[in-house]
Amino acid sequence: MLKRSALLGLLLALSVTAAQATTYVVGSGGTYRPFEFENAQKQLEGFDIDIIKAVAKAENFDIKLVNTPWEGIFATLNSGDRDIIISGITITDKRKQMVDFSAPYFPAEQAIVVPAASNVDSLNALKSLNVGVVNSSTGDIVVSDVLGKNSTAIRRFDNTPLMLQELYEDGIGAAVGDVGVVKYYIKTHPEKQFRLVSDARFQRQYFGIAVAKGNDELRDKINAGLKKIIADGTYAKIYASWFDNNVPQLPTE
């Protein structure tokens, strides 16, 4: 017969083992570089992937990553096919009606991109330039508001790399795009010597990690993990590896 102390130790060990065995299925799209994309081995990688892996490690749970198309991604939480989704999801009031979000983990805003020698310092300074945007993007909406929707100075592109290549070749004088995407491009193309310009009119939004509505336990785990990786410097290391050393200050809620 086991002594009380031995029995308690066994129960504790079993409890730890059970906690370690918890695995959550994580849905993430594979088409939004550098946040999530498939590598040559068809495995998901990116900033979001590194973040959720770090959170899982901090909170001692396992994850199974599943490439999940954006269309219908929220429905996978409600059906139970996914426990967590992280896919460059902007927190909005409309989406809060469908899912519960973690604390913000990335500032999702627009940025002006110009050659390093440019004197552009605001959106107003774009009025004399040809400006590139990704077609139908938030950047397109912002620039259309400044220059006029039908302005011939607006050049619309299918994606950010095409837009920034045109900027490099002097086909346009400036570009406006998602800050994370353009920061990653600048980091991976240092020879092009671009710089970013912010403007107070760019609306500050944030990405959040989503769980099923009412799953407070899992949301709280994720939030606890985010706090830990921010406090111990893991978040800053991940951010710098994908973007730059200007690590953002994130709101707590």
C-alpha positions as CSV (number, residue, x, y, z in Angstrom):
1,M,0.0,0.0,0.0
2,L,1.4,3.4,-1.0
3,K,2.2,5.9,1.7
4,R,0.3,9.2,1.6
5,S,3.3,11.2,0.4
6,A,4.0,8.7,-2.4
7,L,0.4,8.7,-3.4
8,L,0.3,12.5,-3.5
9,G,3.5,12.5,-5.6
10,L,1.9,10.0,-8.1
11,L,-1.2,12.1,-8.4
12,L,0.9,15.2,-9.0
13,A,2.9,13.4,-11.7
14,L,-0.3,12.2,-13.4
15,S,-1.7,15.7,-13.3
16,V,1.4,17.2,-14.9
17,T,1.4,14.5,-17.5
18,A,-2.2,15.1,-18.3
19,A,-1.6,18.9,-18.6
20,Q,1.3,18.2,-21.0
21,A,-0.8,16.0,-23.1
22,T,-3.4,18.8,-23.9
23,T,-3.3,19.5,-27.6
24,Y,-5.2,22.3,-29.4
25,V,-5.9,22.3,-33.1
26,V,-4.7,25.7,-34.5
27,G,-6.1,26.9,-37.8
28,S,-4.0,29.4,-39.9
29,G,-4.0,30.4,-43.5
30,G,-1.0,29.8,-45.6
31,T,-1.1,32.8,-47.9
32,Y,-0.3,35.9,-45.9
33,R,3.5,36.3,-45.8
34,P,5.2,37.0,-43.4
35,F,2.4,36.1,-40.9
36,E,1.6,32.6,-42.1
37,F,2.7,30.8,-45.3
38,E,3.8,27.4,-46.4
39,N,7.5,26.6,-46.8
40,A,8.9,24.2,-49.4
41,Q,8.0,21.3,-47.1
42,K,4.4,22.4,-47.0
43,Q,4.7,23.3,-43.3
44,L,3.3,26.5,-41.9
45,E,5.7,29.1,-40.8
46,G,5.7,32.9,-40.1
47,F,5.4,35.4,-37.4
48,D,1.9,34.2,-36.3
49,I,3.2,30.6,-36.2
50,D,6.2,31.5,-34.0
51,I,3.9,33.5,-31.7
52,I,1.4,30.7,-31.1
53,K,4.2,28.2,-30.6
54,A,5.8,30.4,-28.0
55,V,2.5,30.9,-26.2
56,A,1.9,27.1,-26.2
57,K,5.4,26.5,-24.7
58,A,4.8,29.2,-22.1
59,E,1.5,27.7,-21.0
60,N,2.6,24.1,-21.4
61,F,0.2,22.9,-24.0
62,D,0.7,21.3,-27.4
63,I,-0.6,22.5,-30.7
64,K,-1.4,20.9,-34.1
65,L,-1.2,23.4,-37.0
66,V,-3.6,23.0,-39.8
67,N,-3.5,25.1,-43.0
68,T,-7.1,26.6,-43.1
69,P,-8.4,28.7,-46.0
70,W,-9.5,32.2,-44.9
71,E,-13.0,31.7,-46.3
72,G,-14.9,29.9,-43.5
73,I,-12.1,30.0,-41.0
74,F,-14.3,31.4,-38.2
75,A,-16.8,28.6,-38.7
76,T,-14.2,26.0,-37.9
77,L,-14.2,27.3,-34.3
78,N,-17.9,27.0,-33.9
79,S,-17.9,23.5,-35.4
80,G,-15.2,22.4,-33.1
81,D,-12.8,21.5,-36.0
82,R,-10.3,24.1,-34.7
83,D,-9.7,25.2,-31.1
84,I,-7.7,28.3,-32.0
85,I,-7.2,30.4,-35.1
86,I,-4.3,32.8,-35.7
87,S,-4.2,34.2,-39.2
88,G,-3.6,37.9,-39.2
89,I,-7.1,38.5,-37.9
90,T,-8.0,42.2,-37.2
91,I,-10.0,42.6,-34.1
92,T,-13.3,44.2,-35.0
93,D,-16.7,44.7,-33.2
94,K,-18.4,42.6,-35.9
95,R,-16.0,39.7,-35.4
96,K,-16.3,39.9,-31.6
97,Q,-19.9,38.8,-32.1
98,M,-18.7,35.5,-33.7
99,V,-15.6,34.7,-31.7
100,D,-13.7,35.7,-28.6
101,F,-10.3,37.3,-29.0
102,S,-7.1,37.3,-27.0
103,A,-5.4,40.5,-26.0
104,P,-3.9,42.2,-29.1
105,Y,-0.5,40.8,-30.3
106,F,0.3,42.9,-33.4
107,P,-0.6,46.5,-34.5
108,A,-2.4,46.3,-37.8
109,E,-2.1,49.6,-39.5
110,Q,-1.1,51.2,-42.8
111,A,2.3,52.8,-43.6
112,I,3.7,55.0,-46.3
113,V,6.7,53.5,-48.1
114,V,9.1,55.8,-49.9
115,P,12.8,55.8,-51.1
116,A,15.2,56.7,-48.3
117,A,16.0,60.1,-49.9
118,S,12.3,61.1,-50.3
119,N,11.1,64.1,-48.3
120,V,7.5,62.7,-47.9
121,D,6.5,63.1,-44.3
122,S,2.7,62.6,-44.3
123,L,-0.3,61.6,-46.4
124,N,-0.8,65.2,-47.5
125,A,2.7,65.1,-49.2
126,L,1.4,62.3,-51.5
127,K,-0.8,64.7,-53.4
128,S,1.9,65.6,-55.9
129,L,3.0,62.0,-56.5
130,N,1.9,58.8,-58.2
131,V,1.0,56.5,-55.4
132,G,0.9,52.7,-55.3
133,V,-1.7,50.7,-53.4
134,V,-2.9,47.1,-53.4
135,N,-6.2,47.0,-55.2
136,S,-9.3,47.2,-52.8
137,S,-7.0,47.1,-49.7
138,T,-7.3,49.4,-46.7
139,G,-4.4,51.4,-48.3
140,D,-6.5,51.9,-51.4
141,I,-9.3,53.3,-49.3
142,V,-7.0,55.7,-47.4
143,V,-5.2,57.0,-50.5
144,S,-8.5,57.3,-52.4
145,D,-9.8,59.5,-49.6
146,V,-6.7,61.8,-50.0
147,L,-6.3,61.9,-53.7
148,G,-9.8,61.1,-54.9
149,K,-11.1,57.6,-55.8
150,N,-10.8,58.2,-59.5
151,S,-7.5,60.0,-59.4
152,T,-5.1,58.9,-62.2
153,A,-2.3,59.3,-59.7
154,I,-3.3,56.1,-57.9
155,R,-1.7,53.0,-59.3
156,R,-3.4,49.8,-58.1
157,F,-1.5,46.5,-57.9
158,D,-2.4,42.9,-57.3
159,N,0.0,42.4,-54.4
160,T,2.6,44.2,-52.2
161,P,5.8,42.9,-53.8
162,L,4.7,44.1,-57.3
163,M,3.8,47.5,-55.8
164,L,7.2,47.9,-54.1
165,Q,9.1,46.7,-57.1
166,E,7.5,49.5,-59.1
167,L,8.5,51.9,-56.3
168,Y,12.1,50.7,-56.6
169,E,12.0,51.2,-60.3
170,D,10.7,54.8,-59.9
171,G,7.4,54.0,-61.6
172,I,5.6,55.5,-58.5
173,G,6.8,58.0,-55.9
174,A,5.3,56.3,-52.9
175,A,3.2,53.4,-51.8
176,V,0.8,52.6,-48.9
177,G,0.4,49.2,-47.5
178,D,0.0,46.9,-44.4
179,V,2.8,47.8,-42.0
180,G,3.8,44.2,-41.2
181,V,4.0,43.2,-44.9
182,V,6.0,46.2,-45.9
183,K,8.3,45.9,-42.9
184,Y,9.1,42.3,-43.8
185,Y,9.7,43.4,-47.5
186,I,12.1,46.1,-46.4
187,K,13.9,43.7,-44.1
188,T,14.4,41.1,-46.8
189,H,15.3,43.7,-49.5
190,P,17.7,46.0,-47.7
191,E,19.4,46.9,-51.0
192,K,16.2,48.9,-52.0
193,Q,16.7,51.4,-49.2
194,F,13.1,52.1,-48.4
195,R,11.8,53.9,-45.3
196,L,8.4,54.0,-43.6
197,V,6.4,57.1,-42.8
198,S,3.4,57.1,-40.4
199,D,0.4,59.5,-40.3
200,A,-2.0,60.2,-37.5
201,R,-4.9,59.5,-40.0
202,F,-4.0,55.8,-40.2
203,Q,-6.4,54.0,-38.0
204,R,-4.7,51.9,-35.3
205,Q,-6.1,48.3,-35.2
206,Y,-4.7,45.1,-33.8
207,F,-4.5,41.4,-34.6
208,G,-5.9,39.0,-32.1
209,I,-5.9,35.2,-31.6
210,A,-9.5,33.8,-31.8
211,V,-11.2,31.1,-29.9
212,A,-14.8,29.9,-29.9
213,K,-17.3,32.2,-28.2
214,G,-17.5,31.6,-24.5
215,N,-14.2,29.5,-24.3
216,D,-12.9,31.7,-21.5
217,E,-10.5,29.0,-20.2
218,L,-8.6,28.7,-23.5
219,R,-8.6,32.5,-24.1
220,D,-7.2,33.1,-20.6
221,K,-4.4,30.5,-21.3
222,I,-3.5,32.3,-24.5
223,N,-3.5,35.7,-22.7
224,A,-1.4,34.3,-19.9
225,G,1.1,33.0,-22.5
226,L,1.2,36.3,-24.3
227,K,2.0,38.1,-21.1
228,K,4.8,35.7,-20.4
229,I,6.5,35.9,-23.8
230,I,6.3,39.7,-23.7
231,A,7.7,39.9,-20.2
232,D,10.6,37.5,-20.9
233,G,11.7,39.0,-24.2
234,T,10.6,36.2,-26.4
235,Y,8.0,38.3,-28.2
236,A,10.7,41.0,-29.0
237,K,13.0,38.3,-30.4
238,I,10.3,36.9,-32.7
239,Y,9.3,40.4,-33.8
240,A,12.8,41.4,-34.6
241,S,13.4,38.2,-36.6
242,W,10.5,39.0,-39.0
243,F,10.4,42.8,-39.0
244,D,12.8,45.2,-37.1
245,N,13.9,46.2,-33.7
246,N,11.1,48.7,-33.2
247,V,9.0,46.4,-31.1
248,P,5.5,47.8,-30.5
249,Q,4.0,48.6,-27.1
250,L,0.8,46.5,-27.0
251,P,-2.4,47.3,-25.1
252,T,-3.2,44.9,-22.3
253,E,-6.8,44.3,-23.5
